[in-house]
Amino acid sequence: MKETDLPRVLEIQQELAFQDWNTAQFAAEIRANYALCVVYEPLAEQGTPQITGYAIFHLLGPDSELLSIAVRRNSQHKGIGKMLLDAGLSRLNPESKDRCFLEVREGNTSARKFYEKNGFKLYGDRKNYYSDGENACLYSIELESQIN
Ligand SMILES: CC(C)(COP(=O)(O)OP(=O)(O)OC[C@H]1O[C@@H](n2cnc3c(N)ncnc32)[C@H](O)[C@@H]1OP(=O)(O)O)[C@@H](O)C(=O)NCCC(=O)NCCS
């Protein structure tokens, strides 16, 4: 992800309405040396290719975090989410059993199904975590468990 990608990234965020980050927040992630910010951009058959998804991880040694992942609605269910997820998980070290954590709204069943299908395990929740009172579900994956 580059700063010039941010108008498109914000468009995707707005389309999916799952998060409310502004340009400065995304830009700070791009600049942070512990953050991995990736976009998915298909090869263009004609014209300019358009970014259709993005993900942001904090790579923090043994305990990393997935902060955000999104694929625009008409590009979902084609494996793009998994590709974006793998971009971060492939940076974790299975030898030292590195883990990746994330939190997701309890009612976001499609994202929860996506995470569970990709090996994340529910380990807890946070009551009234979001400003509208919704609970957060806490998931983690230990890289070794994905390989075995
Ligand atoms: C969660 C999210 C990123 C998943 O993205 P995605 O690109 O649809 O993910 P994938 O395509 O890898 O997997 C999703 C499904 O597509 C299926 N799939 C993958 N490749 C496929 C293909 N080539 N053909 C058909 N289906 C396919 C997967 O098996 C999976 O099936 P399931 O939903 O029945 O379990 C996406 O739904 C999203 O952007 N949601 C809104 C934002 C959000 O809530 N983000 C998470 C909170 S931070």
The ligand as an SDF file (V2000), in Angstrom:
LIG
                    3D

 48 50  0  0  0  0  0  0  0  0999 V2000
  -13.7730  -10.9570    5.3150 C   0  0  0  0  0  0  0  0  0  0  0  0
  -13.4060  -10.6500    3.8560 C   0  0  0  0  0  0  0  0  0  0  0  0
  -12.1300   -9.8280    3.8230 C   0  0  0  0  0  0  0  0  0  0  0  0
  -13.1780  -11.9710    3.0980 C   0  0  0  0  0  0  0  0  0  0  0  0
  -12.7470  -11.6620    1.7630 O   0  0  0  0  0  0  0  0  0  0  0  0
  -12.9510  -12.6650    0.5190 P   0  0  0  0  0  0  0  0  0  0  0  0
  -12.0890  -12.1590   -0.5800 O   0  0  0  0  0  0  0  0  0  0  0  0
  -14.3920  -12.8590    0.2340 O   0  0  0  0  0  0  0  0  0  0  0  0
  -12.3260  -13.9990    1.1320 O   0  0  0  0  0  0  0  0  0  0  0  0
  -12.0790  -15.4030    0.3670 P   0  0  0  0  0  0  0  0  0  0  0  0
  -12.5910  -15.3150   -1.0330 O   0  0  0  0  0  0  0  0  0  0  0  0
  -10.6620  -15.7790    0.6060 O   0  0  0  0  0  0  0  0  0  0  0  0
  -12.9750  -16.3820    1.2140 O   0  0  0  0  0  0  0  0  0  0  0  0
  -14.3560  -16.1540    1.3580 C   0  0  0  0  0  0  0  0  0  0  0  0
  -15.1680  -17.2970    0.7900 C   0  0  0  0  0  0  0  0  0  0  0  0
  -14.9380  -17.4240   -0.5930 O   0  0  0  0  0  0  0  0  0  0  0  0
  -14.6640  -18.8010   -0.9200 C   0  0  0  0  0  0  0  0  0  0  0  0
  -13.7780  -18.8190   -2.0830 N   0  0  0  0  0  0  0  0  0  0  0  0
  -12.4490  -18.6030   -2.1050 C   0  0  0  0  0  0  0  0  0  0  0  0
  -11.9730  -18.7050   -3.3600 N   0  0  0  0  0  0  0  0  0  0  0  0
  -13.0460  -18.9390   -4.1460 C   0  0  0  0  0  0  0  0  0  0  0  0
  -13.2150  -19.1280   -5.5440 C   0  0  0  0  0  0  0  0  0  0  0  0
  -12.1820  -19.0950   -6.3920 N   0  0  0  0  0  0  0  0  0  0  0  0
  -14.4730  -19.3120   -6.0130 N   0  0  0  0  0  0  0  0  0  0  0  0
  -15.5280  -19.3320   -5.1700 C   0  0  0  0  0  0  0  0  0  0  0  0
  -15.4260  -19.1790   -3.8270 N   0  0  0  0  0  0  0  0  0  0  0  0
  -14.2070  -19.0060   -3.3380 C   0  0  0  0  0  0  0  0  0  0  0  0
  -13.9990  -19.3030    0.3290 C   0  0  0  0  0  0  0  0  0  0  0  0
  -14.0420  -20.7100    0.3940 O   0  0  0  0  0  0  0  0  0  0  0  0
  -14.8620  -18.6520    1.3700 C   0  0  0  0  0  0  0  0  0  0  0  0
  -16.0880  -19.3670    1.4290 O   0  0  0  0  0  0  0  0  0  0  0  0
  -17.1430  -19.2370    2.6070 P   0  0  0  0  0  0  0  0  0  0  0  0
  -17.5180  -17.7680    2.7130 O   0  0  0  0  0  0  0  0  0  0  0  0
  -18.2590  -20.1110    2.1690 O   0  0  0  0  0  0  0  0  0  0  0  0
  -16.4250  -19.7290    3.8300 O   0  0  0  0  0  0  0  0  0  0  0  0
  -14.5750   -9.9110    3.1420 C   0  0  0  0  0  0  0  0  0  0  0  0
  -15.7770  -10.6150    3.3590 O   0  0  0  0  0  0  0  0  0  0  0  0
  -14.7750   -8.4580    3.5840 C   0  0  0  0  0  0  0  0  0  0  0  0
  -14.1410   -7.5400    3.0600 O   0  0  0  0  0  0  0  0  0  0  0  0
  -15.7090   -8.2170    4.5230 N   0  0  0  0  0  0  0  0  0  0  0  0
  -16.0620   -6.8260    4.9060 C   0  0  0  0  0  0  0  0  0  0  0  0
  -14.9760   -6.1690    5.7280 C   0  0  0  0  0  0  0  0  0  0  0  0
  -14.7940   -6.8800    7.0340 C   0  0  0  0  0  0  0  0  0  0  0  0
  -15.7590   -7.1890    7.7250 O   0  0  0  0  0  0  0  0  0  0  0  0
  -13.5100   -7.1680    7.3990 N   0  0  0  0  0  0  0  0  0  0  0  0
  -13.2010   -7.8940    8.6190 C   0  0  0  0  0  0  0  0  0  0  0  0
  -13.2630   -7.0690    9.8420 C   0  0  0  0  0  0  0  0  0  0  0  0
  -11.7550   -6.1630   10.0990 S   0  0  0  0  0  0  0  0  0  0  0  0
  1  2  1  0
  2  3  1  0
  2  4  1  0
  2 36  1  0
  4  5  1  0
  5  6  1  0
  6  7  2  0
  6  8  1  0
  6  9  1  0
  9 10  1  0
 10 11  2  0
 10 12  1  0
 10 13  1  0
 13 14  1  0
 14 15  1  0
 15 16  1  0
 15 30  1  0
 16 17  1  0
 17 18  1  0
 17 28  1  0
 18 19  1  0
 18 27  1  0
 19 20  2  0
 20 21  1  0
 21 22  1  0
 21 27  2  0
 22 23  1  0
 22 24  2  0
 24 25  1  0
 25 26  2  0
 26 27  1  0
 28 29  1  0
 28 30  1  0
 30 31  1  0
 31 32  1  0
 32 33  2  0
 32 34  1  0
 32 35  1  0
 36 37  1  0
 36 38  1  0
 38 39  2  0
 38 40  1  0
 40 41  1  0
 41 42  1  0
 42 43  1  0
 43 44  2  0
 43 45  1  0
 45 46  1  0
 46 47  1  0
 47 48  1  0
M  END
$$$$
